[in-house]
C-alpha cells in the first residue's frame, strides 16, 4: 500500500514570503567590482618604475658612501719642480718627512709611468715627450680622517724641506662627484613620489568608475540592510586582489631589470662601480615597495568609496 506524502501546513490563506537577505548577506549580492580598464597593468608598470628608481637611488647612496670611506683618510702630495733631478731629490725628502709624521700609516710614490698613463688621455703624446713637466705624486694614508687640521700639519712639516709641494685631501677631488650623486638620489626620490601620486590617481579613477557601474545595485543592497562598511568591503576585496596582482607583476619586472643592469655594470670590472652594489637592507626596502603600493591602493580606494557612499546615501 502506497504511503501518501504529508499535506503542507496551513498558511491561513496567504503564501509565506521568502526571507530577504540582510546585512552582510545583502552585501554579498553585490557583483564583483573589478577595476575598470587596464588599471592592474598600469599599477604593474608604475611599481616597476618605483623599483628601478629606488634601486638606482640606493646604489648611488652606496657608491657615494664607499667612495667617501675609501678616500676619507687619503692625502695626495705633489712635488712641483720642472728640473727632473731636483724633483726626484725633493720627492725623496718628502717621503722622509711624511714617514716620520704621527698618524701616517703608508707612503707611496706613484711611478712616473703610471702618471703618464693617467695623463695621456688628456695630454696625448705630450705626456710622454717630456715637454710637459709632470710633478711627482705621493699617496699618503692616515690612520684617521684627513681633516683640515691634518692637512695643515702636513703642509707645515713639508714647507721647510720640500718647497713647491702641494698637499690635498683626496676626498676633496670627489666633492663635485658626491654632489652630483646626491642630486641624482633626490631625483630618484622625487620620481618615486610622482609615481606614487600617479598610482593613487589611477586607483581613484578606477574605484569611482567601478562604483558608478554598480550604483543601482548598491542602493538596493543598502535598502536590504547592508551597511556602508559591508558594501565598501566588497569593493575593497576586489581592489586588493587586482592591486596585489599588479604590484607583484611590477615588482618582478623591476627586479629583473635591476638584475640585468647589475650584470652589465659588473662586467665593466670597475672598482668604483662595484661599490654601488645593493646590500641586504636595500633588497628589503625594494621588497617593501609592492606592499606599500597595495596599501596605497587600498587606502585610496577606501577613501574614494567612502566619499561616494556618503554622497549617494
C-alpha positions in Angstrom: 0.0 0.0 0.0 1.5 3.4 -1.0 2.2 6.0 1.6 0.9 9.5 0.7 3.1 12.5 1.4 2.0 14.8 4.2 -0.1 17.7 3.4 1.5 21.2 3.5 0.9 23.2 6.6 -1.9 25.7 6.5 -0.8 29.3 5.7 -4.1 31.0 6.7 -4.8 31.8 3.1 -1.5 33.6 2.4 1.7 32.3 0.9 4.9 32.6 3.1 7.2 35.3 1.8 10.9 34.3 1.1 13.3 35.6 3.6 15.1 38.7 2.3 18.9 38.8 2.6 20.0 41.4 5.1 23.2 42.9 6.4 26.3 41.0 5.4 24.3 38.6 3.2 22.9 41.5 1.3 26.3 42.9 0.7 27.4 39.6 -0.8 24.8 40.0 -3.5 26.8 42.9 -4.9 28.5 41.7 -8.1 32.4 41.7 -8.2 33.5 45.3 -8.7 36.6 44.8 -10.9 38.8 47.7 -11.6 37.8 49.1 -15.0 40.3 49.2 -17.8 43.9 48.2 -17.7 44.5 49.5 -14.2 46.2 46.4 -12.9 48.7 46.7 -15.8 49.1 50.4 -15.0 49.9 49.6 -11.4 52.4 47.0 -12.6 54.2 49.5 -14.7 54.2 52.1 -12.0 55.5 49.7 -9.4 58.3 48.6 -11.8 59.3 52.2 -12.2 59.4 52.8 -8.5 61.6 49.6 -8.1 64.0 50.9 -10.7 64.1 54.4 -9.1 64.6 53.0 -5.6 67.3 50.6 -6.7 69.1 53.4 -8.6 68.9 55.7 -5.6 70.2 53.1 -3.2 73.0 52.1 -5.5 74.1 55.7 -5.8 74.0 56.1 -2.0 76.2 53.0 -1.5 78.6 54.3 -4.2 78.9 57.7 -2.6 79.4 56.1 0.9 82.0 53.6 -0.4 84.0 56.3 -2.3 83.9 58.7 0.7 85.0 55.9 3.1 87.9 54.8 0.9 89.3 58.4 0.4 88.4 59.8 3.8 92.0 59.1 5.1 93.9 59.6 1.8 96.1 62.5 1.1 98.0 63.5 -2.1 101.3 65.3 -2.1 102.5 66.9 -5.3 106.2 68.0 -5.7 106.1 70.6 -8.4 109.6 71.1 -9.9 110.5 71.4 -13.6 114.0 70.0 -13.1 113.8 66.2 -13.1 116.8 65.7 -10.9 115.8 68.2 -8.3 112.2 66.9 -8.5 113.4 63.4 -7.6 115.5 64.7 -4.7 112.7 66.7 -3.3 110.3 63.7 -3.7 112.7 61.6 -1.6 112.9 64.3 1.0 109.1 64.5 1.1 108.9 60.7 1.7 111.3 61.0 4.6 109.3 63.8 6.2 105.9 62.1 5.7 107.2 58.8 7.1 108.3 60.4 10.3 104.9 62.1 10.9 102.5 60.7 13.5 99.3 59.2 12.1 100.8 58.3 8.7 100.3 54.6 8.0 101.7 54.4 4.5 103.6 56.5 1.9 103.8 55.6 -1.8 105.5 57.4 -4.6 103.4 57.0 -7.7 105.7 55.7 -10.6 106.2 58.2 -13.5 104.9 55.6 -16.0 101.6 55.4 -14.0 101.3 59.2 -14.0 102.0 59.3 -17.8 99.3 56.6 -18.3 96.8 58.7 -16.3 97.6 61.9 -18.1 97.8 60.5 -21.7 94.0 60.6 -22.3 94.1 64.4 -21.8 97.6 65.3 -23.0 98.1 62.8 -25.7 101.7 62.2 -26.9 102.8 65.3 -25.0 102.6 63.3 -21.8 105.4 61.0 -23.0 107.5 63.6 -24.8 108.9 65.2 -21.7 108.0 68.7 -22.9 105.3 68.9 -20.2 106.8 68.7 -16.7 104.9 66.2 -14.6 105.0 66.8 -10.9 105.9 63.9 -8.6 102.9 62.4 -6.8 102.9 60.8 -3.4 100.0 58.9 -2.0 99.7 59.1 1.8 97.3 57.1 4.1 96.5 58.4 7.5 95.2 56.4 10.5 92.3 59.0 10.8 90.2 61.2 8.6 92.2 63.7 6.6 90.5 66.8 8.1 91.7 70.4 7.8 94.0 70.2 10.8 95.7 67.1 9.5 96.3 68.7 6.1 97.6 71.9 7.7 100.1 69.8 9.8 101.4 68.0 6.8 101.8 71.3 4.9 103.7 72.8 7.8 106.1 69.8 8.0 106.8 69.8 4.3 107.2 73.6 3.8 110.7 73.8 5.4 112.3 70.8 3.5 110.2 70.5 0.3 109.5 73.9 -1.3 107.0 73.8 -4.0 104.9 70.9 -2.5 101.2 70.8 -2.6 99.0 68.9 -0.1 95.4 68.0 -0.8 92.8 65.6 0.7 91.8 63.1 -2.0 88.2 63.3 -0.7 88.1 66.9 -1.9 88.6 65.8 -5.5 85.4 63.8 -5.4 83.3 66.5 -3.8 81.7 67.5 -7.2 81.0 63.8 -7.9 79.4 63.5 -4.4 77.2 66.5 -5.1 76.1 65.0 -8.4 75.3 61.7 -6.8 73.3 63.4 -4.1 71.3 65.3 -6.7 70.6 62.0 -8.5 69.4 60.4 -5.3 67.0 63.3 -4.7 65.8 62.9 -8.4 65.1 59.2 -7.7 63.2 60.1 -4.6 61.2 62.7 -6.5 60.4 60.2 -9.2 59.2 57.6 -6.6 56.8 60.3 -5.1 55.4 61.2 -8.5 54.8 57.6 -9.4 53.0 57.1 -6.0 50.8 60.0 -6.8 50.1 58.6 -10.3 49.2 55.2 -8.7 46.8 56.9 -6.3 45.1 58.9 -9.1 44.7 55.7 -11.3 43.1 53.8 -8.4 40.9 56.7 -7.5 39.5 56.9 -11.1 39.1 53.1 -11.3 37.3 52.9 -8.0 34.9 55.7 -9.0 34.1 54.1 -12.3 33.6 50.7 -10.6 31.3 52.3 -8.0 29.3 54.2 -10.6 28.8 51.0 -12.6 27.2 49.3 -9.6 25.3 52.3 -8.2 21.8 50.9 -8.7 22.8 47.6 -7.1 24.4 49.4 -4.1 21.2 51.3 -3.5 19.2 48.1 -3.5 21.7 46.4 -1.2 21.6 49.3 1.2 17.7 49.1 1.3 18.0 45.4 2.1 20.1 46.3 5.2 23.7 46.2 4.1 25.8 48.8 5.9 28.2 51.2 4.3 31.2 49.3 5.8 29.9 46.0 4.4 29.4 47.4 0.9 32.8 49.1 0.9 34.4 45.7 2.0 33.1 44.1 -1.2 34.7 46.8 -3.4 38.0 46.7 -1.4 38.2 42.9 -1.7 38.4 43.1 -5.5 40.7 46.2 -5.4 43.0 44.2 -3.1 43.1 41.2 -5.4 43.8 43.2 -8.6 46.2 45.7 -7.0 48.2 42.8 -5.4 48.4 41.1 -8.8 49.6 44.3 -10.5 52.1 45.0 -7.7 53.6 41.6 -7.8 54.0 41.6 -11.6 55.5 45.1 -11.5 58.0 44.1 -8.7 59.0 41.1 -10.7 59.6 43.2 -13.8 61.5 45.8 -11.8 63.8 43.3 -10.1 64.5 41.6 -13.4 65.5 44.9 -14.9 67.7 45.8 -11.9 69.4 42.4 -12.1 70.1 42.8 -15.8 71.6 46.3 -15.2 73.7 45.0 -12.4 75.1 42.3 -14.6 76.0 44.9 -17.2 77.8 47.2 -14.7 79.6 44.2 -13.1 81.0 43.3 -16.5 82.8 46.7 -16.5 85.1 45.5 -13.8 85.5 49.0 -12.2 86.2 49.1 -8.5 84.2 52.3 -8.2 81.1 50.7 -9.8 81.4 47.6 -7.6 81.0 49.9 -4.6 77.4 50.7 -5.7 76.1 47.2 -5.2 72.9 46.6 -3.4 73.0 45.3 0.2 70.6 43.0 2.0 68.9 46.0 3.6 68.5 47.6 0.2 66.7 44.5 -1.1 64.4 44.5 1.9 63.5 48.1 1.0 62.8 47.1 -2.6 60.7 44.1 -1.4 58.6 46.6 0.7 57.7 48.6 -2.4 54.9 46.3 -3.8 53.4 46.0 -0.3 53.4 49.8 0.0 51.8 50.0 -3.4 49.0 47.7 -2.4 48.4 49.6 0.9 48.3 52.9 -1.1 45.8 51.4 -3.5 43.6 50.1 -0.6 43.7 53.4 1.2 42.9 55.4 -1.9 40.0 53.0 -2.8 38.6 53.1 0.7 38.5 56.9 0.8 37.0 57.0 -2.7 34.3 54.5 -1.9 33.5 56.2 1.4 33.0 59.6 -0.2 30.9 58.1 -3.0 28.7 56.3 -0.5 28.3 59.4 1.6 27.3 61.4 -1.5 24.8 58.7 -2.6 23.3 57.7 0.7 
